[in-house]
Amino acid sequence: MFNIENSKSVFAKMNSLGNSRSPFLFAFSYDLSQAFIIPTPLEQTEVLFKTPIASNIPNNCSSGQQLQYFEALPIPFEQYEQSFEIIQNGLQRGDSFLANLTVRTPIRTNLTLDDLFFRATARYKILVPNNFVCFSPESFVSLNLETQRIETRPMKGTIDASLPEAERIILCDEKETAEHYTIVDLMRSDLARIATNVSVEKFRYIDRLTTSKNTLLQVSSLIAGKIITQNLGDIFEALLPAGSISGAPKQATCKLINSAEQEPRGFYSGVFGYFDGKQLDSGVLIRFIAQHNGMMYYHSGGGITINSRAKEEYNEVVAKVYIPQ
């Protein structure tokens, strides 16, 4: 049985296990108030996970449950607009240049968290029983202690792939472009705290994501450097929370987000990852469904800039609510 701990304790354990080259699984909540770490995670099946470098999902596990119904119950636009206006006021004061505003949407479905986990195809997946499931396409950081290379791939900009000239539209959209520039600059600055020779190796490339409703195009960039410390906990303490789901400047933007959002995020928009003794790979906890008191909630969000429009942003967070393919 794993325990929820404070982040300081988990950072210290990451340093210790990393220095001894011992594998572990870890996760941090968005506000760093909660965290957990599981040594030798491939030897347990209480918390199931998948990353590009490892998985502990048993080969004979699958969800036989068919999707019979799925209903999203979005908050009213007027409620979203109130939070949006708080963010906009902060942007106009200069407190932030970009803030990620998120909401939670009650959902109804015949599927359980386990069913959702096994059904999903995603780069990063994790199932914490009776708590949450995540099927995320977004990398946070990956690193190799032997080569000392660290990478991050911030993802900003989403569009329905079925739209005519969707790729051209998303790459030419001024608001999305400005948002992406801001996050790339923030993540490059964050990496420079724990790495040298930081550079943007690939800027604004397209990822394709298939959902139960449609196919989405998402815009990512690749930033890399050479780590200056082998202490994995110190690295994550310097980088969290993830810039792509907070904003810039990070500290002031997090305060603005806290004043605008009406529920704590919990582990949503935190990070989780796996260290195999040499390599570490981690993902951002988005595409996230939490369970509370028998109810399920789908968390989603989007970046807000001074040029954002409330209705468009509301439609985007609603569109991101889907059952995994």
HELIX and SHEET records of a PDB file:
HELIX    1   1 SER A    7  ASN A   19  1                                  13    
HELIX    2   2 PRO A   41  GLU A   43  5                                   3    
HELIX    3   3 PHE A   77  ARG A   93  1                                  17    
HELIX    4   4 LEU A  113  ARG A  119  1                                   7    
HELIX    5   5 ALA A  166  CYS A  172  1                                   7    
HELIX    6   6 GLU A  174  LEU A  191  1                                  18    
HELIX    7   7 LEU A  232  LEU A  239  1                                   8    
HELIX    8   8 GLY A  243  ILE A  245  5                                   3    
HELIX    9   9 LYS A  250  ALA A  260  1                                  11    
HELIX   10  10 ALA A  310  ALA A  319  1                                  10    
SHEET    1   A 8 ALA A  35  PRO A  39  0                                        
SHEET    2   A 8 PHE A  24  PHE A  28 -1                                        
SHEET    3   A 8 VAL A 271  PHE A 275 -1                                        
SHEET    4   A 8 GLN A 279  VAL A 284 -1                                        
SHEET    5   A 8 SER A 139  ASN A 144 -1                                        
SHEET    6   A 8 ARG A 149  THR A 152 -1                                        
SHEET    7   A 8 THR A 215  ILE A 227 -1                                        
SHEET    8   A 8 MET A 155  ASP A 160 -1                                        
SHEET    1   B 8 ALA A  35  PRO A  39  0                                        
SHEET    2   B 8 PHE A  24  PHE A  28 -1                                        
SHEET    3   B 8 VAL A 271  PHE A 275 -1                                        
SHEET    4   B 8 GLN A 279  VAL A 284 -1                                        
SHEET    5   B 8 SER A 139  ASN A 144 -1                                        
SHEET    6   B 8 ARG A 149  THR A 152 -1                                        
SHEET    7   B 8 THR A 215  ILE A 227 -1                                        
SHEET    8   B 8 ALA A 195  THR A 210 -1                                        
SHEET    1   C 8 ALA A  54  SER A  55  0                                        
SHEET    2   C 8 LEU A  48  THR A  51 -1                                        
SHEET    3   C 8 TYR A 124  VAL A 128 -1                                        
SHEET    4   C 8 PHE A 132  SER A 136 -1                                        
SHEET    5   C 8 PHE A 288  HIS A 292 -1                                        
SHEET    6   C 8 MET A 295  ILE A 304 -1                                        
SHEET    7   C 8 LEU A  98  THR A 109 -1                                        
SHEET    8   C 8 PHE A  70  ALA A  72 -1                                        
SHEET    1   D 8 ALA A  54  SER A  55  0                                        
SHEET    2   D 8 LEU A  48  THR A  51 -1                                        
SHEET    3   D 8 TYR A 124  VAL A 128 -1                                        
SHEET    4   D 8 PHE A 132  SER A 136 -1                                        
SHEET    5   D 8 PHE A 288  HIS A 292 -1                                        
SHEET    6   D 8 MET A 295  ILE A 304 -1                                        
SHEET    7   D 8 LEU A  98  THR A 109 -1                                        
SHEET    8   D 8 GLY A 247  ALA A 248 -1                                        
END                                                                             
